[in-house]
């Protein structure tokens, strides 16, 4: 992925704020331990849930059981938002990723993602690959990839609102 253009939205930023560089936002996505995902139910209501994800090959990847609400929501709408950040008011960077969740089923990509999960989590998340999905002690997990169509960064302390254009 090319480095996206960054743009500070001065309407929502302190007067002396500067745009957060893409490298900082990407690092937040690479190192976040927890993400919140927002999907849309069939009746249009939002559904928000925490999950773990990995950033690999310029996309966020997550997995979910086929019977979970987010998987059922993705059957009718691929539009998602994934959010990462911290719960502090005066420090850190919160990052919001918008895009479409596309199911990943090819074995080479799933093997690379399983390795990425194991590496990021120091071996705490182990997945096997079988039949186009992850398998683990709790059962099968569908794997999805989200290529950003829009990313927002919210800097805290000196408050900034940065949009990353792809």
N, C-alpha and C positions, 0 to 999 in steps of 0.2 A: 504494500500500500504506500502510496506517496504520502508525504507529510501534508496533512490537511491545512488549509488556510485557517488562521485563527482570527477571531474578531471579537473585540470587547464590546459588550452592550452597555453603553454608558448610562442608560436609563436605570439599570439595576446595580450599578457599581459605584464604589466610593470615588470621589473626584480624583484621587491620586492613584487609583488602581491601574494595573496593566493586565493584559490578557495572560492567562496561564498558558505556558508553552505546551504543545502537544506531548512532548516527552514526559512532562509531569503528569498529564492526564493518562497517558499510556502506562506509566509506571503504577499509577493508582489502580488501573484495571488489572495489571499483571500481578500485583501483590495483595489485592483485596482478599480477605478471608471469607467475607460474606457479601452476597448480593441480594437485593430485593428485586423480584420480577413481577411485573404487572402484565397480566393477560386480560382478555375480554371474554366474558361468558356469552353464551348464545343469545341471552336476552339483553345484551349490551352493558350489563353491570361489570365493573372492574373486579379483578381478583388479584390480590397481592400476596406473595409468599416469599420467605427467605430460601436461599439455596446457595450452593457453592458452584463456582464456575472457573474456567481457565481461559486465559487469553492466549491464542495460538494462531499464527498465520493471519494476523490482522482481523480476527473475529473473536467474539466471546462464545464460549461453548458451555452448555449446561445439560444435565440429564434429569429425567423424571420418570416415575413409574407410569405405565400406560393408563392406570386407573385413577391417577391423581387429577385434581381439578384443572391444573395448568395444562396437562396433556389433553384433556377433553376440550378445553378452550381452544387449543391450537388446531384442533380438527376443523374448526370453522373460521378461525382468524389467526393468521400468522403474525400479526402486528404485536410487538412486545416492547416493553421498556425494561431495561436492567439498570439498577442503581447501586452504586458503591460509595462509601465515604465513611465519615465518623460522626459521632453524636456530640461533638464539641462545637461550641458557638464561635470561638475566636481563633481556631487553628484548623488547618487541613484543607483538603480539596474534596468536594463531593462531585461525582461524575455520573451523568445520566446518558445512557446509550439507547437510541431508538433504532429499530430495524425490524426485519422479518425473521422469525425463527424457522429455519429450514432443517428438516430431518436429515441426519447423517447416518448412512447405512454402509458405506464402503469400508471394507476391512482395513486397508492401509491407514485411512484417516482415523478410524476408531482405535487402532493400535497406537497411533501417535498421540491421540487424546488420552488414552488410558495411561500411557507413560507420562504425559504432562500432568495429569491429576496426581499420580504417585509421586512425582518429583516435587510439585508445588506443596504437597501435603506431607512430605517426609514419610511417605509410605502409609499414612493413615487412611487414604482412599485407594483401594485396590479394585480394579475392574478387569474382568476377563471379557473377551470379545467373542460373541457367537450370534449367529443368525441376524446380523445387521443391527445389533444393539450391545449394550453392556450387560454383563451378568455379575452378580455378587451375592453375598450370603442372604440378603433380603429379597432377592429375585431379579427380575429383568428391569433395565432402565433404558428408555428411549433417549437418544442423544440428538441435540439440536445445535445448530450454528447460527449466530446472529452477526451479520456483517453490518457495521454501523451505516446508517443513512444520515444520522444526525447525532452529534454528541455535544453535551453541554457540560461545562465545568464551573462549579461554584466555589470560588476561593473565599476563605473565611479569615477573619482578622482584619486585613484590608479587603473588604468585600468586593469581589469581582464576579462578573457573569460573562463567561467566554463561550462562544459558539465555534465549533470546529466544523468547517465545511469540507465535505468530501467530493 
